[in-house]
Amino acid sequence: MAGASAGTTLVVVFGGRSAEHDVSCVTAAHVIAAVDRSRNDVVAYGIDRAGSWHRVSVPEPGMRVDRLEPTGTPASPADLAAHTAPVVVPLVHGPLGEDGTLQGVCEILDLAYVGSGVLASALAMDKAVAKRVLATAGIPQVRHAVLREDRLTADSLAAIADDLGYPLFVKPANMGSSVGVVKVADAGALEIAAREASSYDEWIVFEEAVVGREIEVAVIGNREPRASLPGEIVPGHEFYDYEDKYLDDGASLSTPADLAPHATARVRELAIAAYEALHCEGMARVDFFWEEAGRGFLCNEVNTIPGFTPISMYPRMWRATGLDYPDLIDELVSLALERHRRRKRNTVR
């Protein structure tokens, strides 16, 4: 696939006000390190925890930098447009970045940007609404329930527990990287976990605990998405929580996953179906549970800005499928430019 046009400036935006701030800083450093500087200029804007924007110094090619700090020259979102042929690379995980808000800024500024648009970003970020859309599309999922924080009562929680059974998972609807996710085994822990989840979002999702393998698929593309070979996660903790993902390095990540050919084909098919149901473009990682002797593949969630360090599952799955990290970034930029050209054609008369 053709790469970015000569002279393109990749405008990396990272940090943010969400609980996933640190993950974003790590991702940004690795993405910048992988960009071919002979083809593209790179600038970076960091958003600090208070929400202030800063123009950040970009490391020189070849420098070892594990993370970028979102401090530097004061800036504003409007500065994103002040570069030659800019393509924004939004790497702000979680709310106020991954949920369509940053994508909306890019739309208002008429900028090309990597990843899904406003609608898909918002849908995928809101797990409660995403589950409704996926159900309508016939995508198999884990059994679940949703409550708003003002309806958290002993009776409502008891009804959910009676329906889903213990153990079950509690998570904020609008959050990623397993932030705020708790596995509970009794009524006392359920109420505590629900209150904790409500500190991150007013909508809380409750899910049955599935005994099965954790399978993920990377998807790339706009109108003709394609799926990578699947990968498998064997958690080092009781489940694949934030510490297991980013701090302890205890999880085992297998790419490609050891699946029979028919199972591999099925999960890739389901990943594309989920991607299209939510109107995703650019990229997404689609996560499944696999009950091999039961219900088969059950979609857990769709992540439109997946972790993007070289050891993260999204680039690892593409590497196992034959697309290396620098080429992956180049293709994502090309997809951003293609969509921007298409949308301008559709909106400008």
N, C-alpha and C positions, 0 to 999 in steps of 0.2 A: 504494500500500500504506500502511496506517496506520502512523504513526510511533510513537515511544516514548511511553509514558504520561506525562502531566504530572507533574512532581515526580521523575522518574527521575534518579538520580545515576549518571553514567558514571564508572566506576572504572578508570582507565587504568593498566596495569602494564607497565613497560618496563625495559630494561637487561638484566641477567642476567650469568651467568658464562661464557657461550659466546663463541666468537670473533666472533660477530655482534652483540656488545654495541653497538658504535657505530652500526650500521644501525638497531637498535631505538630508540636515543635520537633519531635523526633522524625516524623514523616517528612516534614519540609526539608530538613537537612539532607536526608537521603535522596529525595527527588532532585534537589538542586545539584547534588554531587553526580547524578547520573545523566544530566542534560549535556548534550553535545554542544559545547560552547562555540565550535566552528560553524554551527548552523543557526544557533539562536542566542540572543542576549538573554540574560536572566536578571530580574530585579525581584525584591522580596518586600512584602509588607507584613509586619507582625501586629496582631491585635492583643493588647495586654489584658490581664484579668479584669480590669476595670472597664474595658471596652474602647480604650483609646488606641488610635492607629499610629504606627511608626514605620518610616522607611528604614529598612534594615540592611546592613552591609552584607553582601553576598560573598561567601568564601571563594577563594581562588580555586580553579580546577585542580584536583588532586589533593587538596587539603583534607585532612581527617577531621570532620566535625560531626559529632553524634547528635547534636540538636542545635536549633537556632533559638536565640532569645528575642522575644518580641519587644525590644527596646531600641531606640535610635532616634532619628530625626522625626519630629512630629509630622503627621500626615493626615489625610482624610480619604474616604472612599473615592472621591472625585479624582484623586491623583492616579488612580488605576488607568485612566484614559490618557494620561500625559506621556505615553511611550509610543515608539514606532511599532505599528502593526501589533498591538497587544493581544495576547491570549491569556486570560486569567486561568490560573490553576488553583482552584479553591481546595485547600487542605485543612479547613477548619472543621473538625469533627464535632458532632453533637448539635444542640440547639444554637441558634444565631449563626449558623454557618452551613450545616449540612441539611437544614430543614427547609430550604427554599429562600431564606431571607437574603443570604449573600448572592444567590443566583438572581434574585430580584434586583439587587443593586446592579449586577452586570447587565441585565435586560434594560434597565432604565438608562444606563450609560452606553447602551448599544455596543457591548463588548462580547466577543467570542469568549467562551469559557468551557473548560473541560468538565465532563460529567453530565448528569441529568439536569433537566430544566426545573422550573419552579414547582410545577404540579407534582412531578414524579418525586422530587426531593422531599416535598412536604408529605406526600403520601407514605413513602417508604420510612421516613423518620417517625411518623406516628404509627406505632405498631398496632394500635387498636383499629384505626381506620384501614390500614393496609390489610389486616386480616379480613375485613369485610369485603374489600375489593378482590382479594385472592379467592375468597370463598365463592363469590359471584362468578369468577372465572373457572371454577371447578378445580382449583389447586388443593390437593389434600394437605391438611394442617393438623397440628396438635389440638386437642380439645382445650378451650380457653374461656375466660370470662373477663369482662371489663367493668370497672366501677370508677365513677368520679369521686374525688376526695370527700366531697360534702355528703356522699352517700355511704361512707364507710361506717357501718354499724355492726354490732355483734351479730345481729340477725342476717344482714347481707353477707358478711364473711362466713357465717355458718352455712348459709345456702350454697355458697361457692365451694366450700370444702366438701359438703355432702355430694355435690355434683362431680367435682374433679377428683376427690379423694386425696389422701396424703401419701407420700410427700407431694408438694406442688411448688411451683416457682412464682415469685412475685417480682414484678419489674415495672419501673416507670415507662409510660408509653413512649415518651419522647426523650430517649437517651440511647447511647451506644456504648461500645467497649465494655459491656457487662457492668457498667456503673449502676449501682443501686439494685442489682439483681441478687435476690436471696432465695435459697431453697429452704422450705420450712416443713416441719413434720408434725406440728400440733397447733391448736387454736391460739395458744398464748404467743407463739412465735409468729403466727400468721398476722395478728394485729400489729405487732411491733414492725414486721417487715412492710406491711401496707402503709403504716405511718411514715416509715423511712422512705419508701418509694414516692410518697406524696410530697416529700421535700424537694424532689427533682421535677415533678410534673403533676398536674392536677388529675390526670387520668392514669389509672393503675391497671396493668394487665396481669391476670392470673392464668397460669398454664399448668396442665398436667405434667408430671415428671415422666418422661419417656425413657424406657430402658432400650437403648439402641445405640448404634454407631453415629458419630457426628461427621457428616459429609458436607463439603462445601464445593461450590462451582463458581468460577469466575466467568463473567459475561462481558463482552465488549461489542460495541457497534451502535449504529443509529437505526436505520430502517431494516438492516439485515444483520441482526445480532448473531454472534456465534459464541459457543460455550467451550470453555477449557476442559481438559481432563479433570475429573474431580479429585479433591484432596480429602484427607481424613485427619481429624484431630482426636488424639487420645489424651484427655485432660490429666494434668499432674495433680490437680485438686479434685474435690468431689464433683465439681463441674468446672467448665472453662470460664473462670471468673477473671476479674481485672488483674489480680495479682499473678494468676497463671499466664495471662496473655503478655504482660509487660514487665513484671518484676522478678518472678522466680525462675522463669525459663524451665519449668518442669514439664510442660506439655510436649507430647510427641506429635510432630507434624509429618504426615506421610503424603508425598506427591510423586506419582499419581496414587490414588487410593487403590487398595487391593480389592477390586470388584470384578464380578463376572461381566463379560462384554454386554449382555442384555441389561444388567443393572447400570452400567456406565452410560449406555445409550439412554436409558429411561431418565436418570437424574439430570443429564444434560438437556434432554427435552423439557423436563419440568422447569429447569432453571430459566430457559428461554421463555417459557410460557409465563412464569411469574414476572420476569423482566418486562415483557410486553404488556402484561395486565396492568402494571403500575405506570406504563408509559415511560419507562427508563430509556435513557440514551447515554452514549459515552461508555460508561462502565458501571458495574455493580457486582457485588459478591452475594450469592444466594446460598443460604444455609439450610441444611436439612438434618432431620433425624431419620435413621433407617432401621425400621423394625423388619429384619430380614425374614422372620417367620410369622410376621403379623400383618400390619397395614401397609408395609412397604415404605416408600419415601414420604416424609411429612415435612412440609416447608415450615421452617422456624421464622426466618425473617430475611429481608432484602436490605443490603447495606450499600448506599449509593456513593459513599466516600470511604471505601475500605482502607484498612491499614496498608501503607505503601512503602514500608521499609523493604530492603532486598530480601529479608527473611519472613516477611508477612505472607499470608496464604495467597492473597490475590496475585502478586507477581510470581510467587513460587509455582502456582498452578499454571500460569502462562508459560513460565520457563519450561515446565515439564511437557507442555504442549508444543513447544518450539518457538516461542516468542520471548526473546531476552528483554531484560529490564529497560535498557535505553531505547530499544525498538518499540517497546510497549508504550513508553512515554510519548515517543514520536507519533505513534498511531493515534493516541488519545488526543493529541493536539490537532492532528489532521481531521479527526471526527468533529472536534469543536469548531474548526473553520468551516467544514462542510455544513454543519447545522446552522451556523450563523448566516452563511450565504443563502441557505434555503429559507430561513425565517425572514430575512430581509426581503426576499422575493415575494413571500406570502403576505407581508404586512405593509410594504411601501408601494403606493400606486403612482 
